[in-house]
Amino acid sequence: KEIEDLEKLRSNLQELFSTMDTLSVGWKKYLENKEKLPKKKFSREDDKKIATLRSLFIKNLRQFGYKSLTTMEEIEISKDSYLPVRENFDMKFDSSASDGIRVIWAFTMALLQVSIEKGGNHPGIIIFDEPAQQSIVPEDMKSFIETVVEIKKPFQIITAITLNSQELINIINGLDASSHHTIQIEGKAFKA
């Protein structure tokens, strides 16, 4: 009986040692993989993309006539939300209504632009519904539309605009016809 118990104990110990060997190999592989991870939350390439997003966003803000801030140097891209912030506050809180629209334009366009420049995974389509709202001045609207038509295939930007001013009509008519496709809807687009 004693020999039987000792052999059973030896068998159990061998099984435990085998399990420990397997766990040890797994733990070693885990530590090797852990060492390969970036030491910071973001890789250098991630940091470059965020810096490019910030740069393009600020460039677009200037181009679209954003005036709610005296200096753009305080603008950052939050590494938690990836949204533009100033002193850790969402930029919408520091912007007038028309500049709030410019922030949306600038950021939405910058997301696509950085994806094009850095090979991101943007779906390649943006839809703007009535970007001329909030009484945007014609020269800023013109800058926005020119930025939109600069984006080439395979990306697509769809912009729905109510042509309710001669200035806006002139901006659209002044574009190179090969740079965009216009679908003019007479009357109401949706009828009951």
C-alpha positions in Angstrom: 0.0 0.0 0.0 2.8 2.3 0.9 4.6 1.6 -2.5 1.3 2.2 -4.3 0.8 5.5 -2.5 4.4 6.6 -3.3 4.0 5.8 -7.0 0.8 7.7 -7.1 2.5 10.7 -5.4 5.4 10.4 -8.0 2.9 10.4 -10.8 1.1 13.4 -9.4 4.4 15.2 -9.0 5.4 14.4 -12.6 2.1 15.8 -13.8 2.5 19.0 -11.7 6.1 19.4 -13.0 4.8 19.0 -16.6 2.1 21.6 -16.0 4.7 23.9 -14.4 7.0 23.5 -17.5 4.1 24.4 -19.8 3.2 27.4 -17.7 6.8 28.4 -17.5 7.1 28.4 -21.3 3.9 30.3 -21.6 5.1 32.9 -19.0 8.4 33.3 -20.9 6.5 33.9 -24.1 4.2 36.4 -22.4 7.2 38.4 -21.0 8.9 38.4 -24.5 5.7 39.8 -26.0 5.3 42.3 -23.3 8.8 43.6 -23.9 7.8 44.2 -27.6 4.9 46.5 -26.7 5.6 50.2 -26.9 6.7 51.6 -23.5 4.2 54.5 -24.0 0.5 54.3 -24.9 1.3 55.6 -28.4 4.0 54.5 -30.8 6.2 57.1 -32.6 4.0 56.6 -35.6 0.9 57.3 -33.5 2.5 60.5 -32.2 3.3 61.6 -35.7 -0.3 61.0 -36.8 -1.6 63.0 -33.9 0.9 65.8 -34.6 -0.2 65.8 -38.3 -3.9 65.8 -37.3 -3.2 68.9 -35.1 -1.2 70.6 -37.9 -3.9 70.0 -40.6 -6.7 71.0 -38.2 -5.0 74.3 -37.4 -4.2 74.9 -41.1 -7.9 74.3 -41.9 -9.1 76.6 -39.1 -7.0 79.4 -40.5 -8.1 78.7 -44.0 -11.8 78.7 -43.0 -11.6 82.0 -41.2 -11.7 80.8 -37.5 -11.5 83.9 -35.2 -12.6 82.8 -31.7 -9.0 82.4 -30.6 -6.2 85.0 -30.8 -3.6 82.2 -31.1 -3.8 78.7 -32.4 -0.7 77.5 -30.5 -2.8 76.5 -27.5 -4.8 74.0 -29.5 -4.0 70.3 -28.9 -5.5 67.0 -29.9 -6.6 65.1 -26.8 -4.8 61.7 -26.5 -7.9 60.4 -24.7 -10.7 61.5 -27.0 -8.7 62.5 -30.1 -10.8 65.7 -30.2 -9.4 69.2 -30.5 -9.0 70.9 -27.1 -7.7 74.1 -25.6 -6.5 74.0 -22.0 -8.1 70.5 -21.8 -11.6 71.9 -22.7 -13.5 71.0 -25.9 -13.0 73.8 -28.4 -16.8 74.1 -29.0 -17.1 75.9 -25.6 -14.7 78.7 -26.7 -16.2 79.2 -30.1 -18.9 81.4 -31.6 -21.7 79.5 -33.4 -20.2 80.2 -36.8 -16.7 79.3 -35.6 -18.2 76.1 -34.1 -19.2 75.2 -37.7 -15.6 76.0 -38.8 -14.3 73.7 -36.1 -16.5 70.8 -37.4 -15.3 71.5 -41.0 -11.7 71.8 -40.1 -11.6 68.6 -37.9 -13.7 66.5 -40.2 -11.4 67.4 -43.2 -8.2 67.0 -41.1 -9.3 63.4 -40.2 -9.5 62.5 -43.9 -6.4 64.5 -44.8 -4.2 62.8 -42.2 -5.5 59.4 -43.3 -4.5 60.2 -46.9 -1.1 61.5 -45.8 -0.3 58.8 -43.3 -2.1 55.9 -44.8 -4.9 55.6 -42.2 -8.1 53.7 -42.3 -10.6 56.4 -42.9 -13.7 55.0 -44.7 -13.1 57.5 -47.5 -16.4 59.3 -47.5 -17.6 62.5 -45.7 -21.1 64.0 -45.9 -21.7 67.6 -45.0 -25.3 68.7 -44.6 -25.8 72.5 -45.1 -22.3 73.6 -44.3 -23.3 77.2 -45.1 -25.5 77.5 -42.0 -24.8 80.0 -39.2 -24.3 82.8 -41.8 -20.8 81.9 -42.8 -19.2 84.7 -44.8 -18.8 83.9 -48.5 -15.0 83.9 -48.6 -14.8 81.3 -45.8 -17.4 79.2 -47.5 -15.4 79.5 -50.7 -12.2 78.3 -48.8 -14.2 75.4 -47.4 -15.6 74.3 -50.9 -12.1 74.7 -52.5 -10.6 72.4 -49.8 -13.4 69.9 -50.4 -12.8 69.7 -54.2 -9.0 69.3 -53.7 -9.7 65.8 -52.3 -9.5 63.4 -55.2 -10.6 59.8 -55.9 -10.9 57.3 -54.3 -12.2 59.5 -51.6 -15.6 61.2 -51.8 -17.1 64.2 -50.1 -20.8 64.8 -50.5 -22.0 68.3 -49.6 -25.7 69.3 -49.6 -26.1 73.0 -49.9 -29.2 75.2 -50.3 -28.2 77.8 -52.9 -30.0 80.7 -51.2 -27.7 83.5 -52.1 -26.1 84.8 -55.3 -22.7 84.7 -53.7 -23.0 81.0 -52.9 -24.3 80.3 -56.5 -21.3 82.2 -57.9 -18.9 80.2 -55.7 -20.3 76.9 -57.0 -20.5 78.1 -60.6 -16.9 79.4 -60.3 -15.5 75.9 -59.6 -13.7 73.9 -62.3 -16.5 71.6 -63.7 -14.1 68.6 -63.7 -13.4 69.0 -60.0 -16.8 68.1 -58.8 -20.2 66.7 -59.7 -23.3 68.8 -59.1 -26.8 67.4 -58.8 -29.3 70.3 -58.8 -32.7 69.6 -57.2 -35.4 71.9 -58.3 -38.2 72.6 -55.8 -38.2 70.4 -52.7 -36.0 67.4 -52.4 -38.6 65.5 -50.3 -42.4 65.9 -50.8 -45.1 64.5 -48.6 
